Amino acid sequence: MAHRGMKKWRPFATMLEQYTGLQEVINKQLEVPRPLLTEEQMKQMNFTLIEALHTNKQVYLTYYKRGQCIKETGFIQFVDSLGGLFIFIDDAFELKNKMRLSKLIDVRLV
């Protein structure tokens, strides 16, 4: 008789719907409200973005997405203050990301 090996017991992965539902509940509990920024904070972030663009310095970005504050490191490639957009290239995968300035929470030079 052939040896089939043992299967690891995963109690919540037996029913896909149940696993998906549990994951949604967990994600909802991790959500945080979007931080409110002052006019001065927004101006400072804009200046930092422009400086990083012109000096090609790396930045730490914190932005709000789907109830979470996400932190990334990268380089600013383009800033459109009037249009409310900027483009940055992340360090991890060197991907070009287009984002609204309104999603930014914090920007700091490395």
C-alpha positions as CSV (number, residue, x, y, z in Angstrom):
1,M,0.0,0.0,0.0
2,A,1.4,3.4,-1.0
3,H,2.1,6.0,1.7
4,R,0.0,9.0,1.2
5,G,1.5,11.3,3.8
6,M,-0.4,13.3,6.4
7,K,-2.5,16.4,5.7
8,K,-2.3,19.3,7.9
9,W,-5.6,20.1,9.6
10,R,-6.9,23.6,8.8
11,P,-10.2,24.1,10.6
12,F,-11.3,27.4,9.1
13,A,-10.0,26.6,5.5
14,T,-12.4,23.8,5.0
15,M,-15.2,26.0,3.8
16,L,-14.1,28.8,1.5
17,E,-17.1,31.0,2.3
18,Q,-16.5,30.7,6.0
19,Y,-12.8,31.6,5.6
20,T,-13.6,34.6,3.4
21,G,-16.2,35.8,5.9
22,L,-13.8,35.5,8.8
23,Q,-11.1,37.4,6.8
24,E,-13.6,40.2,6.1
25,V,-14.4,40.5,9.9
26,I,-10.7,40.6,10.8
27,N,-10.0,43.2,8.1
28,K,-12.9,45.4,9.4
29,Q,-11.5,45.2,12.9
30,L,-8.1,46.5,11.7
31,E,-9.6,49.5,9.9
32,V,-8.7,52.9,11.2
33,P,-10.4,56.3,10.5
34,R,-8.6,58.5,8.0
35,P,-6.5,61.1,9.9
36,L,-7.4,64.7,9.3
37,L,-4.6,67.0,8.2
38,T,-4.3,70.7,8.8
39,E,-3.7,73.1,5.9
40,E,-0.1,73.6,7.2
41,Q,0.6,69.8,7.1
42,M,-0.7,69.6,3.5
43,K,1.5,72.6,2.5
44,Q,4.5,71.0,4.1
45,M,3.9,67.7,2.4
46,N,3.6,69.5,-1.0
47,F,7.0,71.2,-0.4
48,T,8.6,67.9,0.6
49,L,7.3,66.2,-2.6
50,I,8.6,69.0,-4.7
51,E,12.0,69.0,-3.0
52,A,12.2,65.2,-3.4
53,L,11.3,65.5,-7.1
54,H,14.0,68.1,-7.8
55,T,16.7,66.5,-5.7
56,N,15.9,62.9,-6.5
57,K,15.9,62.0,-2.8
58,Q,14.2,59.0,-1.5
59,V,11.0,59.5,0.6
60,Y,9.0,57.7,3.2
61,L,5.3,57.9,2.2
62,T,2.4,57.2,4.4
63,Y,-1.0,57.0,2.7
64,Y,-4.5,55.9,3.5
65,K,-6.1,53.1,1.5
66,R,-9.1,50.9,2.4
67,G,-9.1,51.8,6.1
68,Q,-5.4,51.3,6.6
69,C,-2.4,53.6,6.8
70,I,0.2,52.1,4.5
71,K,3.9,53.0,4.6
72,E,6.3,52.8,1.6
73,T,9.7,54.0,0.5
74,G,10.3,55.3,-3.0
75,F,11.2,58.2,-5.3
76,I,8.9,60.9,-6.6
77,Q,8.7,61.0,-10.3
78,F,6.0,63.6,-11.0
79,V,3.9,66.1,-8.9
80,D,0.8,67.8,-10.2
81,S,-0.4,70.1,-7.3
82,L,-3.2,71.6,-9.3
83,G,-4.5,68.2,-10.5
84,G,-4.0,66.7,-7.1
85,L,-1.8,63.8,-8.3
86,F,1.7,62.5,-7.9
87,I,3.7,59.6,-9.3
88,F,6.2,57.7,-7.2
89,I,8.4,54.6,-7.9
90,D,8.4,52.2,-4.9
91,D,11.6,50.7,-3.6
92,A,10.3,47.1,-3.3
93,F,9.3,46.4,-6.9
94,E,10.3,49.5,-8.7
95,L,6.8,50.0,-9.9
96,K,5.3,53.3,-11.0
97,N,2.4,54.3,-8.7
98,K,-0.1,57.1,-9.6
99,M,-1.8,58.4,-6.5
100,R,-4.1,61.3,-5.4
101,L,-2.5,63.8,-3.1
102,S,-5.6,63.6,-0.9
103,K,-4.6,60.0,0.1
104,L,-1.3,61.2,1.5
105,I,-1.0,61.3,5.3
106,D,2.8,62.0,5.6
107,V,5.9,62.5,3.5
108,R,9.4,62.6,4.8
109,L,12.8,62.7,3.2
110,V,15.0,59.7,3.9
